[in-house]
Amino acid sequence: MTEEPIKVVLFAADCGGYDIERSMEELAALAQANGMEAVAEVVQKRETPEAATFLGEGRLAEGRMLCINLGAECAVFDAELSGSQIRNLEELLEVQVIDRTMLILEIFASRAVTNEGKLQTELATLQYRLPRLAGLGASLSRQGGGGGGGAGARRGAGESKLEYDRRHVRRRIDALRERLEELERRRAETRKSREKSGVPVVALVGYTNVGKSSLLNRLCGAQVLEADMLFATLDPTARRLTLPSGLACVAVDTVGFVSRLPHNLVQAFKSTLEEAAFADVILKVCDASDPEAAAQLAVTDDVLGELGCGDIPQIVVYNKCDRVENAALFDTSAVRTSAVTGEGLDALLARLDAALAGRVRRIAVLLPYDKLGEATPMRENGTVLTEEYRPEGVYLEGIVKTMDLHRFTPYLV
């Protein structure tokens, strides 16, 4: 028996900084991904948000009545709120209040599978909460102000508890950073071994829920979790991919992006996202059926720019083209694909082959019987296309990596 979703009311201030309608649609999708159902929206046009309560009294009174009448248990704000704003809003609305960042953090916390993903999510959550502890000081009070004089009278409510919490959070943040640095060192060793073996890496990056995992499964035959929801994938997933040329490479699925992704999350998941920074080719995947495909690509470019991926070859992929007849390609060099029907996958693999063409060569060799061990690079790192046993030795045709070519030079035919 599935649990009923928690009813929530969405709140936003339209200050003209971004497309509010699109942002509210995304906020509703984020809420849905967190087991919530958006039952109403309250949007107020303003030049700037109200300092103490984000929105004006009238709109908040309207929101409070909506929460009561619709049975909403939570108010979700399409912004990043301060601790004092959250406290004030909860008093006015009489329901739990969370902001956009808290919502994303909750989704990440529920979806993280690997140890590293869980640690990164906890780190981002603590970094978010630390500066907000002061704003929630009264509700954190464990030791109130003293009585009729002395030091006790000068001690504010919650001061002792607040300082204790701050120290505890800072210590935990330091411990998490140390553990993540150790995991990053291990990841770096894995990258070095890949580089040493010459295995190229193809990273799939893009907006959340554009079908990266489905595309990876279709290309590699791998079973990676697929779900029509935001942030279905949080941890990087690497799978072997063999291109038509015979070149074997590693395809890596990464965490999806979202507009206005909180900076702490970008930083916390940087080691995960750096799979893209160390890739040989980046596939920038967007949803061909989404009218905001160009905006999705812009968000992807922003994050890739922050990671310093500008010099890595990139291929734009318009996925889910089975959902639309004529997807407008904003990049004429882009590839149209469908992970569902298989459309465009051959073209995509051909593009990858072209991008990595310098990595492999097709050769024919005749190895004497006492030199059969020299065939190992072709068998393990390349592809054997033809193998014949002849009186003078073994004749092989196949694909080898350029870096292994020198080992076959004496036996070329």
C-alpha positions as CSV (number, residue, x, y, z in Angstrom):
1,M,0.0,0.0,0.0
2,T,1.6,3.3,-1.2
3,E,1.6,6.3,1.1
4,E,-0.5,9.3,0.3
5,P,1.6,12.2,-0.9
6,I,2.0,15.1,1.5
7,K,-0.1,18.1,0.3
8,V,1.9,21.3,-0.1
9,V,1.3,24.9,-1.2
10,L,4.0,26.5,-3.4
11,F,5.0,30.1,-2.7
12,A,7.1,32.4,-4.9
13,A,8.1,36.1,-5.4
14,D,8.2,37.1,-9.0
15,C,10.9,39.7,-9.1
16,G,11.6,39.4,-12.8
17,G,14.9,37.6,-12.4
18,Y,13.8,34.4,-14.2
19,D,10.8,32.7,-15.8
20,I,8.5,32.3,-12.8
21,E,6.1,30.0,-14.6
22,R,8.8,27.6,-15.6
23,S,10.4,27.7,-12.2
24,M,7.1,26.9,-10.5
25,E,6.6,23.9,-12.8
26,E,10.0,22.7,-11.8
27,L,9.3,23.3,-8.1
28,A,6.1,21.2,-8.4
29,A,8.1,18.4,-10.1
30,L,10.7,18.6,-7.3
31,A,7.9,18.3,-4.7
32,Q,6.5,15.3,-6.6
33,A,9.9,13.7,-6.6
34,N,10.0,14.1,-2.8
35,G,6.6,12.4,-2.2
36,M,4.6,15.6,-2.1
37,E,1.6,16.9,-4.1
38,A,1.4,20.6,-4.9
39,V,-2.3,21.6,-4.4
40,A,-2.0,25.3,-4.9
41,E,0.4,28.2,-5.8
42,V,0.8,31.6,-4.3
43,V,2.8,34.0,-6.4
44,Q,3.4,37.7,-5.7
45,K,4.9,40.2,-8.1
46,R,7.4,42.3,-6.2
47,E,10.5,44.4,-6.8
48,T,12.4,42.6,-4.0
49,P,11.4,39.9,-1.4
50,E,10.2,41.1,2.0
51,A,13.1,41.0,4.4
52,A,11.3,39.4,7.3
53,T,8.7,37.2,5.6
54,F,9.7,37.0,1.9
55,L,6.1,37.8,0.8
56,G,3.7,40.5,2.0
57,E,1.1,40.0,4.7
58,G,-1.9,39.8,2.3
59,R,-0.4,37.0,0.2
60,L,0.7,35.1,3.3
61,A,-2.8,35.4,4.8
62,E,-4.2,34.0,1.6
63,G,-1.6,31.2,1.7
64,R,-2.6,30.4,5.3
65,M,-6.3,30.0,4.3
66,L,-5.3,27.8,1.3
67,C,-3.2,25.5,3.7
68,I,-6.2,25.2,6.0
69,N,-8.9,24.7,3.4
70,L,-6.8,22.2,1.3
71,G,-5.3,20.3,4.1
72,A,-1.7,21.2,3.2
73,E,0.9,20.3,5.8
74,C,3.8,22.1,4.3
75,A,4.7,25.4,2.5
76,V,7.4,25.2,-0.2
77,F,9.1,28.4,-1.2
78,D,10.8,28.8,-4.6
79,A,13.8,30.6,-3.1
80,E,16.5,30.1,-0.5
81,L,15.3,31.4,2.8
82,S,17.1,32.6,5.9
83,G,16.6,31.0,9.3
84,S,14.7,34.0,10.6
85,Q,12.4,34.0,7.6
86,I,11.6,30.3,8.0
87,R,10.8,30.9,11.7
88,N,8.6,33.9,10.9
89,L,6.8,32.1,8.1
90,E,6.0,29.1,10.2
91,E,4.4,31.3,12.8
92,L,2.3,33.1,10.2
93,L,1.3,30.1,8.1
94,E,1.1,27.6,11.0
95,V,2.6,24.8,8.8
96,Q,6.1,23.5,8.2
97,V,8.1,25.7,5.8
98,I,10.9,24.5,3.6
99,D,12.7,26.3,0.7
100,R,13.9,25.1,-2.7
101,T,17.3,24.2,-1.4
102,M,15.9,22.2,1.5
103,L,13.6,20.4,-0.9
104,I,16.5,19.4,-3.2
105,L,18.6,18.3,-0.2
106,E,15.7,16.0,1.0
107,I,15.5,14.4,-2.4
108,F,19.2,13.9,-2.5
109,A,19.2,12.4,1.0
110,S,16.5,9.9,0.1
111,R,18.1,8.9,-3.2
112,A,21.8,8.6,-2.3
113,V,22.8,4.9,-2.5
114,T,26.6,4.8,-2.2
115,N,28.6,5.8,0.8
116,E,30.1,8.7,-1.0
117,G,26.6,10.0,-2.2
118,K,25.3,9.9,1.4
119,L,28.4,11.7,2.7
120,Q,28.2,14.4,0.1
121,T,24.5,14.9,0.8
122,E,25.1,15.2,4.5
123,L,27.9,17.7,4.0
124,A,25.7,19.9,1.7
125,T,22.9,19.7,4.3
126,L,25.1,20.8,7.2
127,Q,26.7,23.6,5.2
128,Y,23.2,24.8,4.4
129,R,22.0,24.6,8.0
130,L,25.1,26.1,9.7
131,P,24.4,29.8,8.9
132,R,20.7,29.3,9.7
133,L,21.1,28.1,13.3
134,A,21.1,31.7,14.6
135,G,17.8,32.5,13.0
136,L,16.2,29.5,14.7
137,G,17.9,30.3,18.0
138,A,14.7,30.6,20.1
139,S,13.3,27.3,18.9
140,L,16.6,25.7,19.7
141,S,16.6,27.0,23.3
142,R,17.8,24.5,25.8
143,Q,18.9,27.0,28.5
144,G,17.0,30.2,28.9
145,G,18.1,33.5,30.3
146,G,19.1,33.6,34.0
147,G,17.2,35.1,36.9
148,G,17.7,38.2,38.9
149,G,21.2,39.3,38.1
150,G,24.7,38.2,37.4
151,A,25.9,36.4,34.2
152,G,22.6,34.6,33.8
153,A,20.7,37.8,33.2
154,R,22.9,38.6,30.3
155,R,22.7,35.2,28.6
156,G,20.2,35.2,25.7
157,A,17.7,32.4,25.2
158,G,19.3,29.5,23.3
159,E,22.8,31.0,23.3
160,S,24.4,28.0,25.0
161,K,22.6,25.5,22.8
162,L,23.3,27.5,19.7
163,E,27.0,27.5,20.3
164,Y,27.0,23.8,21.1
165,D,25.2,23.1,17.9
166,R,27.5,25.2,15.9
167,R,30.6,23.5,17.3
168,H,29.0,20.1,16.7
169,V,28.1,20.9,13.1
170,R,31.5,22.4,12.3
171,R,33.2,19.3,13.7
172,R,31.0,17.0,11.6
173,I,31.6,19.1,8.5
174,D,35.4,18.7,9.0
175,A,35.0,15.0,9.5
176,L,32.9,14.6,6.4
177,R,35.4,16.6,4.3
178,E,38.2,14.3,5.5
179,R,36.3,11.2,4.5
180,L,35.3,12.6,1.1
181,E,38.9,13.6,0.4
182,E,40.0,10.0,1.1
183,L,37.3,8.8,-1.3
184,E,38.4,11.3,-3.9
185,R,42.0,10.1,-3.6
186,R,40.7,6.6,-4.4
187,R,38.7,7.9,-7.3
188,A,41.8,9.6,-8.6
189,E,43.7,6.2,-8.4
190,T,40.9,4.7,-10.5
191,R,41.2,7.4,-13.1
192,K,45.0,6.9,-13.2
193,S,44.5,3.2,-13.9
194,R,42.1,4.1,-16.7
195,E,44.5,6.5,-18.2
196,K,47.4,4.0,-17.9
197,S,45.3,1.4,-19.7
198,G,44.3,4.0,-22.3
199,V,40.5,3.3,-21.8
200,P,38.7,6.4,-23.1
201,V,35.8,7.8,-20.9
202,V,32.5,9.1,-22.3
203,A,30.5,11.1,-19.7
204,L,26.7,11.6,-20.0
205,V,25.8,14.9,-18.5
206,G,22.7,17.1,-18.6
207,Y,19.6,18.3,-16.9
208,T,17.8,15.9,-14.5
209,N,15.2,13.5,-16.0
210,V,16.3,13.9,-19.7
211,G,16.9,10.1,-20.0
212,K,20.7,9.8,-19.4
213,S,20.3,6.5,-17.6
214,S,17.9,5.1,-20.2
215,L,20.4,6.1,-22.9
216,L,23.2,4.4,-21.0
217,N,21.2,1.2,-20.7
218,R,20.3,1.2,-24.4
219,L,23.9,1.8,-25.4
220,C,25.6,-0.6,-23.0
221,G,22.9,-3.1,-22.2
222,A,23.5,-2.1,-18.5
223,Q,20.8,-2.1,-15.9
224,V,20.9,1.3,-14.3
225,L,17.9,2.7,-12.4
226,E,15.5,4.5,-14.8
227,A,12.7,6.5,-13.4
228,D,10.6,9.4,-14.8
229,M,11.4,11.7,-12.0
230,L,13.9,14.3,-11.0
231,F,17.3,13.1,-9.6
232,A,16.7,9.4,-10.1
233,T,20.5,9.1,-10.5
234,L,22.8,10.6,-7.8
235,D,25.9,8.4,-7.9
236,P,28.1,8.0,-10.9
237,T,27.6,4.7,-12.8
238,A,30.3,3.4,-15.1
239,R,29.6,0.8,-17.8
240,R,31.7,-0.7,-20.6
241,L,30.7,0.5,-24.1
242,T,32.1,-1.0,-27.3
243,L,32.0,1.2,-30.3
244,P,31.4,0.0,-33.9
245,S,35.2,0.4,-34.6
246,G,35.8,-2.1,-31.8
247,L,37.2,0.5,-29.4
248,A,36.2,-0.3,-25.8
249,C,35.5,2.7,-23.6
250,V,33.8,3.5,-20.3
251,A,30.5,5.3,-20.3
252,V,29.7,7.2,-17.1
253,D,26.3,8.4,-16.0
254,T,26.3,11.4,-13.7
255,V,24.0,13.3,-11.4
256,G,21.5,15.5,-13.2
257,F,21.5,19.3,-13.1
258,V,18.6,21.6,-12.3
259,S,18.2,25.4,-12.7
260,R,19.5,27.4,-9.8
261,L,21.2,24.3,-8.3
262,P,22.3,25.3,-4.9
263,H,26.0,26.2,-4.8
264,N,26.7,23.9,-1.8
265,L,25.3,21.0,-3.8
266,V,27.5,21.8,-6.8
267,Q,30.5,21.9,-4.4
268,A,29.5,18.8,-2.5
269,F,29.0,16.7,-5.6
270,K,32.0,18.2,-7.4
271,S,34.0,15.0,-7.1
272,T,31.2,13.1,-8.6
273,L,30.6,15.6,-11.4
274,E,34.4,15.6,-12.1
275,E,33.9,12.4,-13.9
276,A,32.9,14.7,-16.7
277,A,36.0,16.9,-16.2
278,F,38.2,13.9,-16.7
279,A,36.3,12.5,-19.7
280,D,37.6,12.2,-23.3
281,V,34.2,13.1,-24.7
282,I,31.1,14.6,-23.1
283,L,27.6,13.8,-24.2
284,K,25.4,16.8,-23.3
285,V,21.9,15.2,-23.2
286,C,18.7,17.3,-23.3
287,D,15.0,16.4,-23.7
288,A,13.9,17.0,-27.3
289,S,10.2,17.0,-26.3
290,D,10.7,19.8,-23.7
291,P,10.1,23.4,-25.0
292,E,12.9,24.5,-22.6
293,A,15.6,22.2,-24.2
294,A,17.7,25.2,-25.0
295,A,17.5,26.4,-21.3
296,Q,18.4,22.9,-20.2
297,L,21.6,23.0,-22.3
298,A,22.4,26.5,-20.9
299,V,22.2,25.1,-17.4
300,T,24.4,22.2,-18.4
301,D,26.9,24.6,-20.0
302,D,27.0,26.7,-16.8
303,V,27.8,23.7,-14.6
304,L,30.4,22.3,-17.1
305,G,32.0,25.8,-17.2
306,E,32.2,25.8,-13.4
307,L,34.0,22.4,-13.6
308,G,36.5,23.6,-16.3
309,C,35.3,21.3,-19.0
310,G,35.5,23.8,-21.9
311,D,38.3,22.1,-23.8
312,I,36.8,18.6,-23.8
313,P,35.1,17.5,-27.0
314,Q,31.3,17.7,-26.6
315,I,28.4,16.2,-28.5
316,V,24.9,17.5,-28.0
317,V,22.2,14.8,-27.8
318,Y,18.5,15.5,-28.2
319,N,17.0,12.5,-26.4
320,K,13.3,11.4,-26.3
321,C,12.8,12.4,-29.9
322,D,10.1,9.7,-30.1
323,R,7.8,12.1,-28.2
324,V,7.9,14.8,-30.8
325,E,7.7,14.8,-34.6
326,N,10.0,17.7,-35.4
327,A,12.3,18.7,-32.6
328,A,13.9,22.0,-33.3
329,L,17.7,21.4,-33.0
330,F,19.3,24.6,-31.7
331,D,22.7,23.0,-32.6
332,T,22.7,21.7,-36.1
333,S,25.6,19.3,-35.2
334,A,23.5,17.7,-32.5
335,V,22.3,14.1,-32.7
336,R,18.6,13.1,-32.3
337,T,18.1,9.9,-30.3
338,S,15.4,7.9,-28.6
339,A,16.4,5.5,-25.8
340,V,13.0,3.9,-26.2
341,T,13.0,3.1,-29.9
342,G,16.7,3.1,-30.6
343,E,16.4,5.9,-33.1
344,G,19.7,7.7,-33.7
345,L,21.9,5.4,-31.6
346,D,23.9,4.3,-34.6
347,A,24.6,7.9,-35.5
348,L,25.6,8.7,-32.0
349,L,28.0,5.7,-31.8
350,A,29.5,6.8,-35.2
351,R,30.0,10.3,-33.8
352,L,31.8,8.9,-30.8
353,D,34.0,6.8,-33.0
354,A,34.9,9.9,-35.0
355,A,35.7,11.8,-31.9
356,L,38.0,9.0,-30.6
357,A,39.3,8.1,-34.1
358,G,42.9,8.8,-33.1
359,R,42.7,6.2,-30.4
360,V,42.5,3.1,-32.6
361,R,43.9,1.5,-35.9
362,R,42.8,-1.5,-37.9
363,I,45.7,-3.8,-38.7
364,A,46.6,-7.2,-40.0
365,V,49.6,-9.2,-38.5
366,L,51.2,-12.6,-38.8
367,L,52.5,-13.7,-35.4
368,P,55.0,-16.6,-35.2
369,Y,53.9,-19.3,-32.9
370,D,56.5,-18.4,-30.3
371,K,55.2,-14.8,-30.2
372,L,51.5,-15.4,-29.6
373,G,51.7,-13.5,-26.4
374,E,52.0,-10.3,-28.5
375,A,48.4,-10.7,-29.4
376,T,47.3,-9.8,-25.8
377,P,46.7,-6.0,-26.4
378,M,44.5,-6.8,-29.4
379,R,42.5,-9.4,-27.4
380,E,42.2,-7.5,-24.2
381,N,42.2,-3.8,-25.2
382,G,41.0,-4.1,-28.8
383,T,39.0,-6.4,-31.1
384,V,40.0,-9.5,-33.0
385,L,38.0,-9.5,-36.3
386,T,39.8,-12.4,-38.1
387,E,42.0,-15.3,-36.8
388,E,43.6,-18.0,-39.0
389,Y,46.1,-20.6,-38.1
390,R,48.8,-20.9,-40.9
391,P,51.9,-22.9,-41.2
392,E,54.2,-19.9,-40.4
393,G,52.0,-18.5,-37.6
394,V,48.7,-17.0,-36.6
395,Y,47.2,-14.4,-38.9
396,L,45.1,-11.8,-37.1
397,E,43.0,-8.9,-38.4
398,G,41.6,-6.5,-35.8
399,I,41.4,-3.2,-34.0
400,V,44.2,-2.1,-31.7
401,K,44.8,1.1,-29.7
402,T,47.3,3.5,-31.3
403,M,49.3,3.4,-28.1
404,D,49.8,-0.4,-28.6
405,L,50.6,-0.2,-32.3
406,H,54.4,-0.3,-31.8
407,R,54.1,-3.8,-30.4
408,F,52.7,-5.1,-33.7
409,T,55.0,-3.2,-36.1
410,P,57.5,-6.2,-36.7
411,Y,54.6,-8.5,-37.7
412,L,52.5,-6.2,-39.9
413,V,51.4,-7.7,-43.3
